[in-house]
Amino acid sequence: MFLKKNTYPFRPLLEGVSMRPLSFGEKTILCEFKLEKGHKLPAHSHPYEQTGYLISGMLNFRIAEEWFSANPGDSWCIAENVEHEVEILEDAVVFELFSPVRLDYLP
């Protein structure tokens, strides 16, 4: 599969959070997220391993019981079923890979 940059449009997930799939296969999906300053991704967990890379902006992450400050170029991997949350300190762009494929994120 090869896809051009704007193959799929962004769609809202939560207030201040939008996402679009970039590419996907049988075992993974790569997504781009736009996050708006001042919003938050509330504490949650899911049955997907989640690996991310911060392109721009600043975030505060809680993964399990530990908080991290994320700056452009930082990355993370969150194991399946581990609770996490995010505070959006600046408008941000994030690329994240999920495995297995999140069916709710498919176009």
C-alpha positions as MATLAB code, in Angstrom:
seq = 'MFLKKNTYPFRPLLEGVSMRPLSFGEKTILCEFKLEKGHKLPAHSHPYEQTGYLISGMLNFRIAEEWFSANPGDSWCIAENVEHEVEILEDAVVFELFSPVRLDYLP';
ca = [
       0.000    0.000    0.000;
       1.209    3.499   -0.851;
      -0.850    6.551    0.060;
      -0.396   10.252   -0.679;
      -0.326   12.727    2.204;
      -3.927   13.911    1.968;
      -5.597   10.614    1.039;
      -7.796   10.699    4.153;
      -9.148   13.819    5.891;
      -8.785   14.637    9.574;
     -11.800   13.796   11.698;
     -12.571   14.902   15.255;
     -12.151   12.375   18.067;
     -12.571   14.588   21.133;
     -12.784   18.326   21.667;
      -9.374   19.650   20.624;
      -8.236   16.320   19.125;
      -8.457   15.286   15.466;
      -6.962   12.296   13.675;
      -6.447   10.848   10.233;
      -5.097    7.449    9.233;
      -1.893    7.647    7.208;
      -1.384    3.972    6.360;
      -2.517    0.595    7.632;
      -2.045   -3.102    7.069;
      -3.100   -6.350    8.671;
      -1.270   -5.743   11.980;
      -0.671   -1.988   12.363;
      -2.184    1.411   11.667;
      -0.218    4.679   11.511;
      -2.156    7.841   12.379;
      -1.506   11.575   12.488;
      -3.065   13.536   15.347;
      -3.582   17.283   15.703;
      -3.881   18.349   19.327;
      -5.051   21.795   20.429;
      -3.450   23.662   23.323;
      -5.404   23.607   26.564;
      -7.250   20.357   25.906;
      -6.672   16.971   27.483;
      -6.937   13.318   26.539;
      -8.522   11.891   29.690;
      -7.169    8.833   31.472;
      -7.918    5.692   29.477;
      -6.531    2.337   28.427;
      -7.098    0.078   25.423;
      -6.022   -3.321   24.074;
      -3.528   -1.781   21.612;
       0.211   -1.230   21.874;
       0.723    2.463   21.062;
       4.026    3.884   19.814;
       4.239    7.620   19.207;
       6.522   10.405   18.004;
       5.986   14.106   18.744;
       6.487   16.172   15.577;
       5.715   19.577   17.102;
       4.306   21.123   20.267;
       4.614   20.191   23.935;
       2.717   17.578   25.936;
       2.616   16.210   29.473;
       2.040   12.445   29.511;
       1.055   10.134   32.303;
       1.850    6.497   31.533;
       0.793    4.219   34.389;
       1.921    6.171   37.493;
       4.727    8.228   35.909;
       4.538   11.689   34.282;
       6.730   12.718   31.331;
       7.259   16.042   29.531;
       7.309   15.507   25.754;
       9.062   17.860   23.322;
       9.492   17.606   19.531;
      11.547   14.542   18.656;
      10.533   12.598   21.776;
       8.882    9.202   21.422;
       7.062    6.667   23.587;
       5.623    3.188   23.626;
       2.604    2.385   25.778;
       1.856   -1.291   26.363;
      -1.646   -2.609   25.851;
      -4.104   -2.035   28.715;
      -1.840    0.504   30.497;
      -3.706    3.603   31.660;
      -2.437    6.883   30.228;
      -3.505   10.508   29.735;
      -2.176   13.610   28.002;
      -2.225   17.330   28.791;
      -1.741   19.456   25.655;
       0.531   22.384   26.572;
       0.970   23.720   23.000;
      -0.703   22.954   19.689;
       0.889   19.659   18.693;
       1.247   17.150   15.866;
       1.840   13.506   16.752;
       2.359   10.360   14.668;
       1.220    7.174   16.409;
       1.309    3.517   15.457;
      -1.205    1.074   16.945;
      -1.060   -2.713   16.984;
      -3.272   -4.531   16.384;
      -5.121   -2.269   13.959;
      -7.664    0.014   15.610;
     -10.744   -0.681   13.538;
     -12.351    2.523   14.847;
      -9.528    4.517   13.205;
      -9.847    2.970    9.740;
     -11.233    5.235    7.008;
];
